Amino acid sequence: MPTLHDHLLDVLRCPVTGSTLVQDGDVLRSSTPGPDGPLSYRIEDGIPVLLRADATVDRP
C-alpha cells in the first residue's frame, strides 16, 4: 500500500465536496460528507483516482 506524500495530500481536494482528503489504506476519504454520505476514492498503483463517477459512498 503506497502512502501519498503529505504535500500532495495538502493540495488534493474531493471533486464533489471540495474538502480535504485523508488517506485510509488504499483509499482517500473526504473530510466532509457528500450529499449521500462520506465519499471514498481508490488509489491505483500510487495514483489517486479522483473521478466523480468512481466515488463510493461509505455506508455505516
Secondary structure, 3 states (H helix, E strand, C coil): CCCCCHHHHHHCECCCCCCEEEEECCEEEECCCECCECEEEEEECCEECCCHHHCEECCC
